[in-house]
Amino acid sequence: MSTPIERGARGPGVEDIQKRLLRLGYDLGPSGVDGVFLGATLEAVLSFQRTRALAEDGVVGAETWSALVDATFVLGDRLLYLRFPHFHGADVATLQGALNALGFACGDPDGIFGAFTERAAREFQLNTGYPADGIVGTDTVRAVMRLRHVWEDKDPTAPVALAVAPARAADVLSRTRIRVHCLDPRGKAVAARFANLATATEPTSRVDVCDDVDSEAVDVLLHLGTCADPEVEFAGVPLVRVGLAAQDAVEARLMTALAAAEGCREALVDLGDVAEDEQAMQRLAVRLLDAVCLALTPGAPTMVL
């Protein structure tokens, strides 16, 4: 905004300010959006400046206008990507909080689309089967919003663990056909434990462990092991990286990949450098089974902080 808007001003510029204030929940009185900068509109601007630690002068200059614009961006309003100067605004903060809760850590949601946020966006895209270009456009926003029931109203500052109640897990396993495709011996070791856990949870569970994928229809298909070139060998299949660095986010990432899919829920679980000892294999199998059950459980999942 090149020309500051002050008390007594009238016109479309004032209407734009009033619409943004209304979107932020400020009360403009009975006159509402009338294009007149007086009374309740002036008080709302002063209140907005106070909450944003801006100069409380009641004038919408460049700084206040920029803050108003930032505060009223909604995720999906614009294309987000890494650039300089960085994109900043409420839409970026929403994206950051969602990515954190879904298991893709990008630090405190400061509303600035920097390198950490771009990296988290790439990992999310890879995890949900989209081109990992770090550009948050229509498809990526749609994938994030499909998982809104998972991240909305949750702590946006850090990844969370997920859990599903045993009774719900048993219900899912009794009605779901799951196939685990083993890519290597480590994948087979985890898959065997996965199948044993499923049977222990629900004796009628239907989990097949195989070395090759046939054309028989299943509800969930997991490719489990280590893949040298996943984006070529499993193009378009959501990729869930486990490994030592990402173990704390296994449940969230696999749940995200499966919940974002339509039809057969398919994902490649790349074990990376995960430890091969008995305890690590068993712990990973528990987390994978819990994530599958959570992704297929109707309603919002239980969040365990």
Beta strands, then each sheet from edge to edge (+ up, - down):
strand 1: 161-163
strand 2: 177-182
strand 3: 206-210
strand 4: 220-225
strand 5: 239-241
strand 6: 265-270
strand 7: 302-304
sheet 1: 1+ 7-
sheet 2: 3+ 2+ 4+ 6+ 5+
end
